[in-house]
Amino acid sequence: MAEKLRVTLVKSPIGAVPKNKKTVAALGLRKINQTNELPDNQAVRGMLRQVQHLIKVEEL
């Protein structure tokens, strides 16, 4: 596993399930094309898997 993950919001969570909206917010993403670097651990990976249709992930 990489040390950090770069996560970018590529699709709007407006029409998403409320749980997914909260997950995107918890990842620190508010606007489309906003990027955030997060630690690579199992908790973050689980959150990313839940909203994989809304984001793009790169390993650093």
Sine and cosine of phi, psi and omega as CSV:
sin_phi,cos_phi,sin_psi,cos_psi,sin_omega,cos_omega
0.00,0.00,0.55,-0.83,0.03,-1.00
-0.96,0.28,0.24,-0.97,0.00,-1.00
-0.98,0.19,-0.60,0.80,0.01,-1.00
-0.71,-0.70,0.37,-0.93,0.07,-1.00
-0.83,-0.56,0.70,-0.72,0.08,-1.00
-0.98,-0.18,0.88,-0.47,-0.08,-1.00
-0.92,-0.39,0.77,-0.64,0.00,-1.00
-0.83,-0.56,0.73,-0.68,0.06,-1.00
-0.99,0.15,0.88,-0.48,-0.06,-1.00
-0.92,-0.39,-0.20,0.98,0.01,-1.00
-0.68,-0.74,0.61,-0.79,-0.05,-1.00
-0.93,0.37,0.68,-0.73,0.05,-1.00
-1.00,0.04,0.23,0.97,-0.08,-1.00
-0.84,0.54,-0.73,0.68,-0.04,-1.00
-1.00,-0.01,0.13,0.99,-0.08,-1.00
-0.98,0.18,0.23,-0.97,0.09,-1.00
-0.88,0.48,0.62,-0.78,-0.02,-1.00
-0.80,0.60,-0.58,0.81,0.03,-1.00
-0.89,0.46,-0.63,0.77,0.02,-1.00
-0.94,0.34,-0.57,0.82,0.06,-1.00
-0.88,0.48,-0.68,0.73,0.01,-1.00
-0.92,0.38,-0.58,0.82,0.03,-1.00
-0.91,0.41,-0.69,0.73,0.04,-1.00
-0.88,0.48,-0.68,0.74,0.03,-1.00
-0.90,0.43,-0.63,0.78,0.01,-1.00
-0.92,0.40,-0.44,0.90,0.06,-1.00
-0.98,0.21,-0.10,0.99,0.03,-1.00
1.00,0.08,0.39,0.92,-0.04,-1.00
-0.94,-0.34,0.80,-0.60,-0.01,-1.00
-0.88,-0.48,-0.66,0.75,-0.07,-1.00
-0.90,-0.44,0.41,-0.91,0.05,-1.00
-0.89,0.45,0.63,-0.78,-0.05,-1.00
0.95,0.32,0.15,0.99,0.12,-0.99
-0.98,0.21,0.66,-0.75,-0.05,-1.00
-0.88,-0.48,0.57,-0.82,0.04,-1.00
-0.63,-0.78,0.64,-0.77,0.07,-1.00
-0.99,-0.16,0.79,-0.62,-0.06,-1.00
-0.81,-0.58,0.44,-0.90,0.07,-1.00
-0.92,0.38,0.51,-0.86,0.00,-1.00
-1.00,-0.03,0.99,-0.15,0.07,-1.00
-0.61,-0.79,0.10,-0.99,-0.11,-0.99
-0.91,0.42,-0.58,0.81,0.00,-1.00
-0.90,0.43,-0.71,0.70,0.00,-1.00
-0.93,0.38,-0.66,0.75,0.02,-1.00
-0.86,0.50,-0.63,0.78,0.04,-1.00
-0.91,0.42,-0.65,0.76,0.04,-1.00
-0.91,0.42,-0.65,0.76,-0.01,-1.00
-0.91,0.41,-0.63,0.78,0.01,-1.00
-0.90,0.43,-0.56,0.83,-0.04,-1.00
-0.93,0.37,-0.53,0.85,-0.05,-1.00
-0.87,-0.49,0.52,0.85,-0.08,-1.00
-0.88,0.48,-0.38,0.92,0.01,-1.00
-0.98,0.19,-0.14,0.99,-0.03,-1.00
-0.94,-0.35,-0.20,0.98,-0.15,-0.99
-0.79,-0.61,0.20,-0.98,0.14,-0.99
-0.81,-0.59,0.71,-0.70,-0.07,-1.00
-0.86,-0.51,0.72,-0.69,0.09,-1.00
-0.82,-0.58,0.66,-0.75,0.08,-1.00
-1.00,0.04,0.69,-0.73,0.02,-1.00
-0.97,-0.26,0.00,0.00,0.00,0.00
